[in-house]
Amino acid sequence: MPKVGVPFLDTEVDTDQPGESAQNLGLATVGVMLFLAVMGAGTWLYNKAKETAGVEQGTGIPVAGE
């Protein structure tokens, strides 16, 4: 039976063992979600600390429309 690759999650879905493949796909998806959650929390914490410290918010990067 063929194996279907999922390149974004760096895993394969094996049609011979669908239960194991579903578990691997689910765990890979959960891993990506946890990574994004940690990155989002880190960004929020960084911005909150900058706001609390009163550090200048400007980055000097030109933004369209401003």
URCORMO-V839545 format. One record per residue. N is the residue number from 1. RES is the residue in one letter. SS is DSSP state (hx for helix, st for strand, lp for the rest). OMEGA is omega as a letter, one per 30 degrees, with the letter a starting at -180 (none if undefined). Layout:
# URCORMO-V839545
N:RES:SS:OMEGA  N:RES:SS:OMEGA
This chain:
# URCORMO-V839545
1:M:lp:a  2:P:lp:l  3:K:st:a  4:V:st:a  5:G:st:l  6:V:st:a  7:P:lp:a  8:F:lp:a  9:L:lp:l  10:D:lp:l  11:T:st:l  12:E:st:l  13:V:st:a  14:D:st:a  15:T:lp:l  16:D:lp:a  17:Q:lp:a  18:P:hx:a  19:G:hx:l  20:E:hx:l  21:S:hx:l  22:A:hx:l  23:Q:hx:l  24:N:hx:l  25:L:hx:l  26:G:hx:l  27:L:hx:l  28:A:hx:l  29:T:hx:l  30:V:hx:l  31:G:hx:l  32:V:hx:l  33:M:hx:l  34:L:hx:l  35:F:hx:a  36:L:hx:l  37:A:hx:l  38:V:hx:l  39:M:hx:l  40:G:hx:l  41:A:hx:l  42:G:hx:l  43:T:hx:l  44:W:hx:a  45:L:hx:l  46:Y:hx:a  47:N:hx:l  48:K:hx:l  49:A:hx:l  50:K:hx:a  51:E:hx:a  52:T:hx:a  53:A:hx:l  54:G:lp:l  55:V:lp:a  56:E:lp:a  57:Q:lp:a  58:G:lp:l  59:T:lp:a  60:G:lp:l  61:I:lp:l  62:P:lp:l  63:V:lp:a  64:A:lp:l  65:G:lp:l  66:E:lp:none
